[in-house]
Amino acid sequence: MTNSPIVTDVAIIGAGPAGLFAAFECSMLKMRSLLIDALDNVGGQCTALYPEKPIYDIPAHPAITAQELIESLEKQIKPFSIPRLLSHQIIELKGEKGNFQLTTHKRLDIHAKAVIIAVGAGAFGPNRPPLDNIEVYEKTGHIQYYVRRSDQFIGKNIVIAGGGDSAIDWALALKDKANHIDLIHRRDRFRASPESLSRLDAAIAEGKIQKIVPYQLKELHGENGILQSVEVATMDGETKKLKTDYLLAFFGLSTDLGPLDKWNIEKTAGKIPVNPSNGESSLPGVFAIGDISIYPGKLKLILQGFSEAATVAHGIYPIIYPDTALHFEYSTTQGVPNT
Ligand SMILES: Cc1cc2nc3c(=O)[nH]c(=O)nc-3n(C[C@H](O)[C@H](O)[C@H](O)COP(=O)(O)OP(=O)(O)OC[C@H]3O[C@@H](n4cnc5c(N)ncnc54)[C@H](O)[C@@H]3O)c2cc1C
């Protein structure tokens, strides 16, 4: 059985902050769009990697957490009821300006007149430690790689593994909520800002965080998906059992730009070079914004992705409405168009 294709004006691959705002800008110009993401929720890195961290460089928001930013973007696009296709990774992109066919890994087809690639660093996932039965505890949430809700750790024992910013930031963020935190790392040197390192030293001195070095994860112990302890070992085979309710493992991310390599678009060091005046890639009708795009002076910042979203929407307009000249209007004049 073949599914009938979804038909839209603009297919937006990636529903991170850049993709979400591109959907808004397309709607403001009365172009239909479809948001597609490999993850099961929108927000890209903001939702998946650092939802509770405050961002300080979003214009007009002195501080806003990454999750609040995505919620605000959702609110802004809500009037347009933009369709979305989540848990679908785009693996194929074929066709030409005015007539593109995209295919997801679940073999669903999308037909679009133009495409916006907003895939950030690619479909991403955590680097998982090679431990027996790890998937059992992942399913029950006793092992996590991103913290989506810090309240679940109130009064709990936590083992945090990793030696970089994320491990330290989360150890510090949870130290006053958790009952106890063990921070394990394979060496007695952490990679973080001097300010975070001195806050870590203070928390260790206060007894809120215990540093377990130089140890690595060895084994998980528990029953029915409920984690009870984590066994850790030194290179010399010395072991310790740490009683815990949760393991938070921060070993970085692996990103998969794999499918993109097969698309007929010029790439430079894993990025898509675009014409900065309209955001178009080497393939006419395919545009790129956010972390994936590159041009002289590019900054990998959310605010820049927002501006690029407005630029590409204007660049796409003549493809969708070839016979209508676009008269630039402020949103204050235009209002939010009826959908
Ligand atoms: C810890 C941390 C702190 C940060 N702090 C700041 C900050 O203070 N200020 C700031 O401006 N920026 C910050 N950033 C960077 C910022 O988050 C990124 O610049 C921003 O998320 C890029 O947005 P994007 O929409 O381009 O891509 P992303 O947010 O990466 O979203 C891309 C989406 O595309 C999806 N995708 C990828 N490939 C496919 C495919 N083939 N099919 C379907 N979907 C696909 C992915 O699943 C993902 O959801 C921070 C990043 C991190 C990790």
The ligand as an SDF file (V2000), in Angstrom:
LIG
                    3D

 53 58  0  0  0  0  0  0  0  0999 V2000
   23.8930   24.0420   25.5060 C   0  0  0  0  0  0  0  0  0  0  0  0
   23.6000   25.0180   24.4000 C   0  0  0  0  0  0  0  0  0  0  0  0
   23.4280   26.3570   24.7090 C   0  0  0  0  0  0  0  0  0  0  0  0
   23.1410   27.2810   23.6810 C   0  0  0  0  0  0  0  0  0  0  0  0
   22.9670   28.5930   24.0240 N   0  0  0  0  0  0  0  0  0  0  0  0
   22.6480   29.4900   23.0400 C   0  0  0  0  0  0  0  0  0  0  0  0
   22.4360   30.8640   23.3530 C   0  0  0  0  0  0  0  0  0  0  0  0
   22.5900   31.2920   24.5010 O   0  0  0  0  0  0  0  0  0  0  0  0
   22.1000   31.7140   22.3270 N   0  0  0  0  0  0  0  0  0  0  0  0
   21.9550   31.2950   21.0300 C   0  0  0  0  0  0  0  0  0  0  0  0
   21.6180   32.0990   20.1560 O   0  0  0  0  0  0  0  0  0  0  0  0
   22.1690   29.9830   20.7160 N   0  0  0  0  0  0  0  0  0  0  0  0
   22.5120   29.0850   21.6760 C   0  0  0  0  0  0  0  0  0  0  0  0
   22.7390   27.7730   21.3520 N   0  0  0  0  0  0  0  0  0  0  0  0
   22.6760   27.3860   19.9210 C   0  0  0  0  0  0  0  0  0  0  0  0
   21.2360   27.2670   19.4300 C   0  0  0  0  0  0  0  0  0  0  0  0
   20.5050   26.3380   20.2180 O   0  0  0  0  0  0  0  0  0  0  0  0
   21.2530   26.8470   17.9690 C   0  0  0  0  0  0  0  0  0  0  0  0
   21.9080   27.8670   17.2270 O   0  0  0  0  0  0  0  0  0  0  0  0
   19.8430   26.6770   17.4390 C   0  0  0  0  0  0  0  0  0  0  0  0
   19.1450   25.6530   18.1150 O   0  0  0  0  0  0  0  0  0  0  0  0
   19.8770   26.3490   15.9500 C   0  0  0  0  0  0  0  0  0  0  0  0
   18.5570   26.2780   15.5360 O   0  0  0  0  0  0  0  0  0  0  0  0
   18.1620   25.4900   14.2190 P   0  0  0  0  0  0  0  0  0  0  0  0
   16.6670   25.6380   14.1130 O   0  0  0  0  0  0  0  0  0  0  0  0
   19.0180   25.9220   13.0980 O   0  0  0  0  0  0  0  0  0  0  0  0
   18.5670   23.9670   14.4770 O   0  0  0  0  0  0  0  0  0  0  0  0
   18.2900   22.9290   15.6630 P   0  0  0  0  0  0  0  0  0  0  0  0
   17.8730   23.5870   16.9040 O   0  0  0  0  0  0  0  0  0  0  0  0
   19.5030   22.0570   15.6840 O   0  0  0  0  0  0  0  0  0  0  0  0
   17.0510   22.0920   15.1120 O   0  0  0  0  0  0  0  0  0  0  0  0
   17.1990   21.2930   13.9670 C   0  0  0  0  0  0  0  0  0  0  0  0
   16.0830   20.2680   13.9370 C   0  0  0  0  0  0  0  0  0  0  0  0
   16.1480   19.5830   12.6770 O   0  0  0  0  0  0  0  0  0  0  0  0
   15.8160   18.2220   12.8940 C   0  0  0  0  0  0  0  0  0  0  0  0
   16.3830   17.4350   11.7820 N   0  0  0  0  0  0  0  0  0  0  0  0
   17.6800   17.2930   11.4420 C   0  0  0  0  0  0  0  0  0  0  0  0
   17.8060   16.5280   10.3280 N   0  0  0  0  0  0  0  0  0  0  0  0
   16.5470   16.1970    9.9570 C   0  0  0  0  0  0  0  0  0  0  0  0
   16.0030   15.4320    8.8890 C   0  0  0  0  0  0  0  0  0  0  0  0
   16.7840   14.8840    7.9390 N   0  0  0  0  0  0  0  0  0  0  0  0
   14.6520   15.2640    8.8380 N   0  0  0  0  0  0  0  0  0  0  0  0
   13.8370   15.8240    9.7740 C   0  0  0  0  0  0  0  0  0  0  0  0
   14.2980   16.5720   10.8100 N   0  0  0  0  0  0  0  0  0  0  0  0
   15.6330   16.7570   10.8880 C   0  0  0  0  0  0  0  0  0  0  0  0
   16.4670   17.8930   14.2270 C   0  0  0  0  0  0  0  0  0  0  0  0
   15.8070   16.7710   14.8100 O   0  0  0  0  0  0  0  0  0  0  0  0
   16.2210   19.1920   15.0110 C   0  0  0  0  0  0  0  0  0  0  0  0
   15.0380   19.1460   15.7740 O   0  0  0  0  0  0  0  0  0  0  0  0
   23.0310   26.8380   22.3400 C   0  0  0  0  0  0  0  0  0  0  0  0
   23.2120   25.4840   22.0240 C   0  0  0  0  0  0  0  0  0  0  0  0
   23.4920   24.5820   23.0360 C   0  0  0  0  0  0  0  0  0  0  0  0
   23.6590   23.1290   22.6840 C   0  0  0  0  0  0  0  0  0  0  0  0
  1  2  1  0
  2  3  1  0
  2 52  2  0
  3  4  2  0
  4  5  1  0
  4 50  1  0
  5  6  2  0
  6  7  1  0
  6 13  1  0
  7  8  2  0
  7  9  1  0
  9 10  1  0
 10 11  2  0
 10 12  1  0
 12 13  2  0
 13 14  1  0
 14 15  1  0
 14 50  1  0
 15 16  1  0
 16 17  1  0
 16 18  1  0
 18 19  1  0
 18 20  1  0
 20 21  1  0
 20 22  1  0
 22 23  1  0
 23 24  1  0
 24 25  2  0
 24 26  1  0
 24 27  1  0
 27 28  1  0
 28 29  2  0
 28 30  1  0
 28 31  1  0
 31 32  1  0
 32 33  1  0
 33 34  1  0
 33 48  1  0
 34 35  1  0
 35 36  1  0
 35 46  1  0
 36 37  1  0
 36 45  1  0
 37 38  2  0
 38 39  1  0
 39 40  1  0
 39 45  2  0
 40 41  1  0
 40 42  2  0
 42 43  1  0
 43 44  2  0
 44 45  1  0
 46 47  1  0
 46 48  1  0
 48 49  1  0
 50 51  2  0
 51 52  1  0
 52 53  1  0
M  END
$$$$
